[in-house]
Amino acid sequence: MSPPMSPMKPPKGFAPMSCCWSTETMQKWLPFLGWLPDYTWYALKMDFIAGISVGLTVIPQALAYAEVAGLPPQYGLYSAFMGCFVYFFLGTSRDVTLGPTAIMSLLVSFYTFHEPAYAVLLAFLSGCIQLGMGFLRLGLLLDFISCPVIKGFTSAAAIIIGFGQIKNLLGLQHIPRQFFLQVYYTFHNIGETRYSMPTGVRLSHGLVWTATTARNALVVSFAALVAYSFQVTGYQPFVLTGKTPEGLPDAHIPPFSVTTANGTISFTEMVQGMGAGLVVVPLMGLLESIAVAKSFASQNNYRINSNQELLALGFTNILGSLFSSYPVTGSFGRTAVNAQSGVCTPAGGLMTGALVLLSLDYLTSLFYYIPKSALAAVIIMAVVPLFDTKIVKTLWRVKRLDLLPLCVTFLLCFWEVQYGILAGTLVSVLILLHSVARPKIQVSEGPMLVLQPASGLHFPAIETLREALLSRALETSPPRSVALDCTHICSIDYTVVLGLGELLEDFHKRGATLALIGLQVPVLRVLLSADLKGVLYFCTLEEAEKYLKQEPGTQPYNGSEDSVPEHKIALLKA
């Protein structure tokens, strides 16, 4: 048996294209062209098995996630197939599967008022934003959402989603969706739990609950069979999923207005109603999908193209909205199933998508009997891994300050998801800016006082540098000469140049010397362009100390390229 093929291997035997698009460019925009020419029967077999496995997983999950999103169950299935086909052409990971997820379903429930029209429009607009970010290569914006913020959000989401399914497990109805009200009314109505039933029924109910935690289609089917058996006897202890429309809806443009009993809601009003969701949903979708892709690429030793992943996700949401999909992203759980099943290429998604379409055509009548408690168990078991129980201990050991954005995000997400993510990101950025504005400065004693910023020197940090130089050099008696070690400084801006100019004047007035040593070429180029008066540059500390002692043969290179060493001039002109 031949080994699995590498999915991203470039095609062999292709001559350069004579048109304006080369083969390499075509493969960049359509990655499937890179692996399809080398596709093997072995890869086909493994992709078929993986596609079936993921399909049997996604069908019950899609029905369950529609409940989380506050939408009818068919919308979960409408959202589960388009990503399979689009990713075949545009995806750069062999493992990733796109579709509805617990996180995205929770966000949809927050921002679309449980109205399908809003959910479909949100998918279209999110896809447009993601597509634009992909074309503009703005994936770097996601780097500002730190790991503690992500962990705080996903852990809070796991609790919100999981607790939201308690009502279905207990058979409670008329429970609000707002988290704190949900907690209150769940405990307030706990007496209405469906437990008054014969012993045999209680045993069957418990069996369904225990079995459904396995999260696979066979067990959900078994739960539906049990519910159907009770239906035949005339007694139904379960709350059922109910009627699911058959078939795929006709393709149509997303709803840009909605007609209600009170009049027509315009596109502008719909957008205003979704508010922060137009930022939170596409960004979290990108973040979740790329995180999943990078994780499995690292495990399986291949690389992905982040910007191409943005394009794949954007096209999926735009095209999916034409078939009544709500926003989707990469699923960690189903991607794990895909990888464990031995998938070789994104072609496995074709079988998954086909299976979802077949279920819409032929199985919707059977979905009627699926107990909501079974789907609730599927959801709970899917979100349990999202709650990271070890992250607090890890951050306490590694860097305790990172607990701040984690806790801020976690707590505020129970109020409003967007506030939690925004506040956590803001705290992370403030921590980052504090390290930039207040860099650690190492001080060494010697013939000259040596100050070395431990990181870069940017405009917020110039005051910190000024205070350090004033307190350690100019406010002493007599004033001391200083060597500023610039080894770790790779760039400076105009504010820093002005600050250095003022410091040079202060040192000159007090009869002391401020010398710069270890300058990197970009910094030296800026300083030469600024033409600072009285500035001295040296390659090493030893040269600066010799110059200070007025030893013969030691000269600084200052003021022009004529005094700069030849190797520096070559780099400056490069």
N, C-alpha and C positions, 0 to 999 in steps of 0.2 A: 504494500500500500504506500503510495507516495505521500510525502509530508504535506501539511497545509500550505497553500500558496500565500505569498506576501501580498496583501490587498493593494498596497500602494506602489507596487513595482512598476517602473516605466515600461511601456510596450517595446518589444524588440522588432527590428526590421522595418521601422517606419522611416520613410525618407522625409526630409524637411519639406514643409508645405510651401508651395509657390505663392500662395496668397499672402495678404498682409498679416494673417494670424499664423504663427509658427505652431508646430506640434506642442512645444513646451507651453506656449500661452494657452492653447486649447485645453491641455491637461490641467492647467492652473485653474481655469474657470469651470471645467467639467472633469472633475477628478476621476470619474468612472472610465474615461478613456485611457487612463494609466494602467488599470488592472484588468479591464475586460478582455483585451487581446490575449492575455495569458490565462484566462479562466479555464479551470480543469473540471473533470467529472467529479473528482474528489471534493473540490470546493462546492460544486453544485449540491452534492449529497449532504455535506455538513451545513450549508446555508439552508437547505430545505428543512432539515431537522431543527435547526435553531429557529427558523421562521415559524414553524408549527408550535414550538415550545413557547415562544414569545406571544404568539397569537392566542394560545389557550390561557395565557396569563393576562393579556391586555383586555380581553372581552369582559370578564367579571370586574376587573379594575375600572374600566371605562364606565360601566354602569354605576359603580360605587362612587367614583369621583364626580359624576354628574350630580349626585346627591350632595356632595360637599360644596359644589359650585352653586347649589340652589336651583338647578335646572332639571327639566325632565330627563329620564334616563337615556333616551335616544341621542341626546346631545353629546354624551360621553363617547358613544360609538361614532358619531359624525366627526368627532375630533381625533379619532384613533387611527385613521388610515392614510390621510394625505401625507403626513410626515414620512411614512414608510416609502412612498413612491418618490417624493422629492429628494429624500436623502440618498436614494440610489444614485441619482445623477450628480448631486452637489456635495455630498458628505465626504469628509476626509478621515473618518474613523470607521473601522469595520465593525465596531461593537455597539455604537450608540443607536438607540431607538427613540424617535420623537413621538410624542403623544401626550395625552392628559396626565398630569401628575397631581399629587396631593397639594403641593405648595401652590401651583398655579390655580388649582381649583379653589383653594381658600382665598386667593387674591381676587379671583373672578367673583366670588360670592360677596366680597367687600365692596366692589366697585361697580357692579352691574345691576344691583337691586333685584337680583334673581329674575331678571327679564332676559329671555333669549336674544331679543333684538340688540340689547346693549352688549351682551356677551359676544355676539358675532361681529358687531362693529368694533369692539375692543380688539378682537383678533386681527381684523383688517388694519386698524391704525397701528397696533403693536408691530405687525409685520412690516408696515411702511417704515416705521422708526428703526427697526432692526436692520432692514435692508439698506436704509440710508447710512447707518453706522458702519455696515459692512463695506459699502462702496467708498466711504470716507475714511476707512480704517481707524475708527474711533473705539475699537475694542479696548484700548488702553484706559478708557474711563472706568472700566470695571475693576482696574487695579486699585482704585481708591476705596473700594469696599473691602475692608480687611477681613481676615479669617475670624476674629472674635465676633464681628458684626454678623457674619454669615451663620456662625454657630449659635449665636443668641437668637437670631431670627428663626432658624430651622427648629431649634429646641422649643421655642414658644409656639411655633406653628404645629409641632407634633402634639403639644398639650391641647391647643385649641381644636385641632381636627379630631383628635382622639376623644376628648370629652364631648365634642359635638355629636359623636355617634352613640353615646350612652343612652340617649333617648330612644334610639332605634333598637338597641339591645333589650331595653326594658319595656318597649312597646308604648312609650309615652308620646302624647301628641300635643300640638299647640305650644311647643317650647320655642321661645325667641332664639334668634341666631346670634345676637350680641353676647359676647362671652360671659360677662358678669351676670347679666340677666339669665343666661342659659344655666349657669351654676345655681343661681337662686331658685329658678322655677323647676329645675330637675330635682333638687332636694325637697322643694315644697310639694311637688306632685309625686313623690316617690311612692306614695300609697296607692297610686293608680297603676302600678306595675302589673303586668298580665301574669299573675301567678296562680289565679284560681282556676285550676284545670285538673283533670284526673291524673293519677300517678303516672300512667303510661304516657300521657301527653307531656308531663313535666320531664320524664326520662327522654323522650324524643327531642324535646326542646333543648335539653342540656347536651344531647348528642350532637345536634346541629351546631350549637355554639362551640363545642369542643372541636368538632371536625372542621368547621369553616376557618379556623385559625390557620389551617394549612395553606390557604390562599391559592388554590388552583381550581381550574374550571371543573374538574371532575367532582370535587367536593361541593362546589356551589350547585352543580347539577343534582347531586344527592340531596342537598337541602331543598331544592325545588321539588324533587320527587317526594320528599317527606311532606312538604306543604300541600302538594297536590293530593296526596293520600288523605290528609285531613279534610281537604275541600270535598272529596268524594263522599266522605262520611257525614258531611253536613256541619262539621265543626272546624273552625279555623282559628288556631291560637296565635298565628303569626300575622304581622302587618306585612302585606305583600307589595312587591314593586309595582304591580299593576300593568295596565295596557301600554305597550310600546309600539308606536307606529311602524309599519312594515316598509322596508325598502329605503333607498337613499333619496334625500330630497333633491328636487330639480336644482341645477346650478342657477344661481341668480346673484346679482350684485348685493353687497351688504346693505342693510337698511340704514339709509341716511336720514330717516325721519320715522316717527312712530305715531300712529293714530290711536288715540285712546277715547274713552267715553267723555273726557273733559276737553277734547280737542287734539290738535296735532303738535307733537313735540319735535321741534326742528333739530337739524344736525348740530347747530351751535349749542342748543340747550342740552342735547345728549352729551356733547363733549364736556360742557361745563359740569354736568352731573357726574361724569366719571372722574373729573378732577385729577388728583395726583396719580390715579391709576394709569394714566397715559404715560407716566414716567416710571412708576414702580413696576408695573407688569412687564413691559419690554425689557427693562434692565434686569429684573430678577429672572426672567426667562433666559436671557443671554447668559447670566451668571451661572445658573443651574446647568444649562446645557454644556457650556464650555468647561465647567468644573468636572462634569461627568466624563466628557471626552478626554480631557487631560489626564484624569485619574486612570482610565483604562488604557490610554496610549502609553502611559508610564509603566503600567503593569505588564503590558504585552510588547514593549520595546518597539514602538513606532511613533511617528510624529504626526501632529495634526496642524492644520492651518486655521488659526483662530478667526481671522477675518472671513475665510471661506465658510466656517461654521456659522457666522453671523448671517451670511447670505442664504445658507440653507434654511436656517430657522425663519428668516424673514419671508422667503418665498413660501415656506410651509404655512405660515399663518395667513398670508395674503390669499393663497389658493384655497386653503382650508375654509376661509370665511365665505367663499363662494358656495360651499356645501354645508353652511350652518355650523362650522366648528367654532369653539371658543379657544382662547390662546393656549398653546401647547409649548412644551420644551423637552429637553432630554430627560429620560426617566432613569434614575440610578438603579432601581430594583429590576426593571425589565432589561436594562443594559447588562446587568450582572447575569441574568438568565441567558441572555444572548451569548455572552462570553463563555459561560460555563457549558453551553451547548456546543461549543466548538465552531462558532461562526467564522467564516473566512473573509467575507466581503460584505459590503452593504446590500448585496442582492438578497440576503436573508429577509430584509424588510419587505420585499415584494410578496413573499408568502404570507407574512403577517398581515399586510394590507389586504390581500385577497381573502384571507380568513375572516377579517372584520366585515368586509363587504358581503361575504356569504352569510354571515350571521345576521346581518341586517335584512337580507332577502328571505331567509328560511327559518331563523330561530327566534324571531321576536315574539311569536306567540308563546314560546316556552318561558320567556323572561317574566311573564305575568306572575308565575308562581314562585319566583325567587324571593325568599323572605328578606325583608330589609335588615333583619338581625344578621343574616349571612353576609350581606354586603358590608354591614357595619364592622363585622369581624375582619373582613378582607382589608378594609381601610385601616383599622387599628393596627393590624399586624404589619401593614405597609409603612405606617408612620413611626412605629416604635424605634427603628434604627436611626431615625432623624434626631432623636433626643440623645445627645452626647453626654453620657454620665461622667466621662473622664476629663472633659475639657477644663473644668474649674481647677482640678488638681494639677493638670498639666501647666496651665497658665500661672498658677501660684508658684510652681517650681521654676518655670522658665522666665517669665516677666510678669510681675504682679500688676503692673500698670495696665496691661491688656485686659484685666478683669473689668475695668471701668466701662469700655465700650460694650463688652459682652453683657454686663448686667443692665446697662441703660437700654440696649436693644431688646433684651429679653423681657424686661418689665413693661416697657412702653408698647411693645407689640400686643399686649393684652388689651390696651386701650384702643389704639389704631395702628395697623401694620405699618403704614407709611411713616407715622411719627417715630416708631421704633427704629426703622431702617435709617431714616434721615438723621435722627438724633445720634444713633450709634456711629454712623459715618462721620458726622460732624465732630464727635468726640475723638475719633481716630485721626481725623485730619488735624485737629488742634494738638493732639499729642505729637504728630509728625512735625507740625509747624513749630512747636516748642523746641524740639530737638534741632531744627534748622535755625531758629532765632537765638537759641542759647546753647551753642556748641560747647562741648568740653574743651578746655584749653590746658594742655600739658605745659608745665613750667620747669625749666632746667637751669640750675645755677652754673656759673663759670666765669671766665673773663668777660663774657657778655651774657646778659640774661636772655635765654632762649624761650620763646613762646611758640607753641605748635598747636593750632586748631586741630582737634581730632577728626573733624569732618570738613565738609566744604564751607566756603565763606560766601554767604549771600546777604542781600541788603538788610534783612532784619537782624543779622548777627553783628553788624558793624558797631553798634553801641556796646555790646558785650565785649568786643575786642578793645574798644576805646577805654572802657572801665578797667579792664585787666591791665592795659599798658599804663594808664594814669596811676593806678594804685600801686603797681609793682615797680615802676620805673621813674616816672616824672614827679611823683609826690614824695619820693625819698630824698634824703640829703646825703651826698650830692646826687643829682639825677643820674640814672644809669643808662648805658647804651643797650639797645635791644636788637636781637636777631629774630625776625619773624620767619619761622620755618613754614614754607608754603607747599611742602611735599604733598599734602593731602588735598590741596585746593586745585581743582581742575577747571574752574571757571569763575569769573567775577563779573559784576554788573556795574553800571555807571554810579550807583549810589555808593558801592564799595570803593570805587576809584576816588570819589569826592572825599569819603571818610579817610582814606589813606593820605590824601593830599593835606587834609587838616591836621592829621597826626604828624606828618612830616614837618609842618610849620611849628607845631607845639614842641617837637624835639629840637628843632633848630633854635628856637627862642631860648630853650633851657640849656643849650650847649651840649646836647647829647645826640647820639646817632641812632637812627632806625634803619636797619639793613634788612633786605629781603633775600632769602636763600631758598634754593631748591625749587625755583619757579618752573612750572610746566609751560610748554610752548603756547597754548591758548591764552594763559594768564599773562605771559610775557608780551604776547602780541597786543593785548588790550592796554597794558601799561605803557608800552612804547607809543601806541597811538594816542594815549592821553597826554603824553609829554609832561609828566609830573616833574616839578622842580625839586632838585635836591634828593631824589630817590636813588638809592644804591642797591644794585643787584649783584649777588655773588652765587657761584655754583655750589659752594660748600661753606659750612660753618668755619672751617679752618681758614679759608680765604678771608672771611669777614673779620676774624680775630686778628689775622696778620695785618690787614688794612688798618684796623683800629690801633694796633701797636706801631703803625707807620713803618712796617718792614719794607725794604726796597723790593721792587718787582711785583708787588701786589696791587692791582688796580681793579676797581669795580667796572662792570659794564653798565653804563648809565646813559640815558637820554637818547641814544640813537643806535641803529643796527651796526654802526661802525665799531662800537665797543663790545658787541656781542660775540661770543665764541663762534667759530666757523660751523660747528655741528648744530648750534642753535639757529644760525642764519639759514642753513639748509632746511631745517624743519619749518622755520617761519615762512620760507618761500614755497614750501611744498603745497 
